[in-house]
Amino acid sequence: MANPRVFVTRIIPDAGLKVVLEQCDAEVWPEELPPPYEVLLQKVKGCDGLLSLLTDRINPQLMDAAPHLRVISQMAVGFDNVDAKAATERGIPVGNTPGVLTDTTADFAFTLLMAAARRVVEGMDYVRAGKWKTWGPTLLLGQDIHHATLGLIGFGRIGQGMARRASGFDMRVLYYDVYRREDLEKSMGVVYADLDTLLRESDFVSLHTDLNPQTRHIINDDAFAKMKPSAILINSARGPIVDPDALYRALRDGKIAGAGLDVTEPEPLPASSPLLSLPNCLIVPHIASSSVKTRGRMAEMAASNLIAGLRGERLPYCANPEVYERGNLRGG
């Protein structure tokens, strides 16, 4: 019997790619940029499986263009780019890679916090520009992290990871979430606060919430007006949680002291973005989960989901488990 046909939308770490290549008739998109939608639409025709990334638009039209498609395996925790409802209706299980990147992302969010607070990138740029002539008592003064107040908007696994890291710096931790976690407040030493209180009292505001209609641009002009002028904003969640125009105004006008962003709106951020003109805005290219170990494990999980779906087995990490209750699996 011929191996199942699959399309992999980018080169992924060998830990997962090797498995896919050994067990499937796989075509792997070789370019740095993702395949354009029209190309992807052509590539999936005749495929049994698809291994996708967040940058790929997986909509009903694409699913209908691939009538033999039996599984969509996303190498990411989030799957905003996949119409999971449409996949369920068509009997296609959707896989993702939950849990694996929690600590790696929390590590990086705290890295952004420290780098922005202590103006590390500004300091490096200062040295490289040949401006370092002597030690100066007011040179690149930053914000203290120890004993400061950290406000977490969203208190899921990554938010909780940030709270654990903050405890090592004796930080006071406030959190705001639609679900209050009284069970964790005492054990983790965190305090629930409404959003206005958190914005008003925090020295650092770090975002760890989902992107949904309620959280889109929740950090806007009104939010920045409530924050301390010495405050620093950290976003390692989703770019559109922050209104980029409001952020630019807040940083330019001294409404807040700085920002550290792993995600942006739009993404990638164009070179013409005014945010890139601000020395107090640290921006990196969506690399919070980018460690060798974590990306390798994500690739393994994505491969496991793909192979399970092709075999007609339940996906080990399924984003739409209700698909199994409908009894209409493609190829089942």
N, C-alpha and C positions, 0 to 999 in steps of 0.2 A: 504494500500500500504506500502511496506517495505521502511524503511529509506534508503537513498542513502549510498553507501559504500565509505568511504574515508580513506586515510592513511595520518597521521600526522608524519612528519619525526623526531620530537623531542618534548619533553614536553614544551609547551609554557605557558605564564601566564594565570591564571584562567579567566581573563576578556574575553579572546577569546576562550580558551579551553572549558569552560563550555557550550558556545553556540554550539560549534561543537558536543560535546558529547550528548547534548539534542536533536539535530536535525538530527544527522547522525548515521549510524552504523560505528563508527570510531575505527580504530586501531592506537594507539599512540606508537611510538618507545620510549622505556623507558630508553635507555642508554645515558650516557653523550656524547659519541662519536657518530657521525652520522652513519646511516646504510651504510654499504659498498654498492657499486654500484650494485653488483650482487644480494644482498639482496633486495635493493630498486626495482630492476627490477622484482623480484618475488612478492613483496608486492603490487605493483600497478596493477597487473593483476586482472581484474574483478572490479577495483575501478572506481567510477564515478568522484571522486575528489581527488586532492592531495594538501596538505598544506606543502610547502617546505621552506627550509632555504638556505642561500648562500652557504652552504657546500654541497649541493646536486646537482649532475650533472643530469640535465634534458635535454636529447638529443633526436633526432628522434627515436633512437632504443627503448628508454623507452616509448615514446608516442605510438609507434606502438605495444608495448607489452601490452598496455592497451587500447583496441579498444573502451571501453565504457567511457574513460576519457573525461569529459566535461569541466573541469576547473582546472587550476594550480594556486594556490594562494600562493604567495611568501611573507613571513613575513620579508620583507626588502625593502629598497628603490631601491637598485641596483638589477639587475637580469642578471648579466653577466653569471651566471651558467645555465640559461635557454635559449635554442635555440628558441627565440621568433618568428623568421621567420618560423621555422618548425612548431611551434604551430599554427601560423596563417594559414599556408597551410593546416593544418589538422582540422581547424575550432575550435581550443581550445583557449579561451580567457585566458590571463595571468594577474593575479593581482599582485600589489605591494603596498607598504605603503609610498607614497611620502609625503613630507612636515612635517610630524609629528616629525621628529628627528632633525630638523634644529637647534633650539636653544640649545637643549641638547648636540648636537655634537659640536657646537661652544663653549659652556661652557667648554667642556672637552678639546678641542684643546687649549683654552686659559689657562686651568689648566696645560696642558703639557708644554706650553711656560713658565709659571711662575715657575713651578717645576724644569724644566731644567735650566732656567736662574739662579735661586737662589740655585741650587744644593741641593734640599730638600732631595731627596732619598740618595744622598751621605752623607748628614748630619745625617740622621737616621742610616745608616749603620755604620758611625763613632761612634755614641753613643752606638749602640748595640754591637760593637766590643770592647767596654771598652777603647777607645782611648781618650775620652773627659776628660782631666786632668785640663784644665784651659781655660779662655777666651784668644784668641790670635788675634792680629791685622791683621794677614794675613791668618787666618783660613778659608778655603772654600770660597774664594772670588768668587762672581758670577757677573752676568751682570745686569745692571739696565734695567728696563722695561719702566719706565716713560721717556718720551721725546725721546725714541729710535725710530728707523725706522722699521716698519713692512712691509714686502713684501709678498703679497698674490698672489699665482699662482693659478688662477681660482677665478672668482668673481661671482659665483652663490649665492644661498641663504645662504650657510654656510660661504662662504667667506665674504659676506656682514655682516653676524652675527659677524664674527671676527672683522671687521672694526668698528662696533658699540661698541664692548667691548673695543677695542683699544682706542677709543675716551675718555674713562674715565681715561686713563693713559697719555693723551696728546701725544699720539704717532703720528708720521708722517706715513701715510699709502700709500704705492704704491701698484698697482695691475697690473697684466698681465693676459689677457684673449683673446681668439680668437675673442670675441665680446666686443668691447669697449662700456662702459656704461657711455656716456657723460651725460645722464640724471641724474645719481647718483653722479657724481664727485663733483658738487658744494654742493648738499644737504648733502652728507656724508663726505665731506672734504677729498676725496681720489684723488690720482693722478695716471693717467695711465702711465705706463713705459714699454719699451720693456724688454724682458727677461734679456738681458745682463745688462742693467742698474739696474734692480731690484736686480739681484744677487750681483752686485757690491756695491750697496748703502745700502742694508738692514742689520740691526742688527739681525733680525729674519726673516726667510723665512718659510712660512706656506703653505702647499699644500692642495688645495681644488678643484682640477680638476678631470675630469673623467679619467678613464684608457682606452686608445685607442692606436692604433699603433703609433700615433704622440707623446703621452705622456709617453709611456713605456720607462723607464730609462732616462727620460728627465733630471733627476738629476744624473749626472755621473761625471767622473773625470774632464771633461771640466767645468762643472758647479761649482764644488767645487773649482777649480782653480780661479774662478772669485769672490768667496765669501770672506768676511772679515775673518781673522783668529779668530776674536772674535764672529763670527756669530753662530747662533743656528738654526738648521733645525727642523721643526715640520711636521709630516705626520700623518694626521687622515683621509686621503682619500683612497688610495689603495696602497698596498705594492710595486707592481712592477713599480710605478712611480719613485722609487729610486733604483739605482743599488747598491745592498747591499755590493758588494766587494769594489766599489768606496767609499761608505760611511765608511766602516771600515778603508780604507787607509786614508781618510780625517780626521777622528777622531784620529786615531793612530798617524798620522804625524803632527797634529796640524794645518791642513789646515782650519778647523773650530773648534769652542770651544766645541760644544755639539749637541745632537740631542734628540728629544722626539718623540717616535714612538708608535702609537696605532695599526698600521698595518705594516706588514713585507712581505718580499719575501724570502723564502716560508712562508706560514702561516698554522699552527703554526710554530714558529721558533724552530728548534731543539736545544737541550741543548748544542750541540757541536758548535753552531754558534760562530765565533770569536767576533761578536758584543757583546755578553754577557760577554766577558772578559773586556770590556771597562767601566770604572766608569763614563765616560762622555756620555754614551748612555743609556737613560731612555727608557725602553720598557715595555709596558703593553699589555694585551691580547685582543685587539680589543673590547674595552668596552666603546667607545665614546658615544654610544646611550643607555648605560646601566643604566638608571634610572628607578625606579619603575613606575612612571607615563608614561614615554615614551614607555617602553617595553609593558606595559599594553595596551596602545592605539594602538601600532603596532599589537598586538594580536587581538584586536577588529576589526581593519581594515582588517586583513587577514581573520578572520572568516566571516566578511560581504561579502568580495569578494567570498569566497568559497560558502556560502549559496546562494548568488545571481546567481552564475554560475550554481549551481545544480538546481535552479528553472527555468533556462532558461532566467533569467533577465540580463540586462546589468550590468557588474561589476561597482561598484561605483569608483574604482580606478584601471583602466585598463592600462596595459603597452603596449598592442598591439591593440589599438582601431580599426585599419584597419580590424581586424577580423570580425567586424560587417558589413562591407561593402561588403564582399564576398558572403554572403548569404549561407554559407556552414557550419554553426555551428553544431558540433556534438550533436546529440539528438534534434536538432532544427526542 
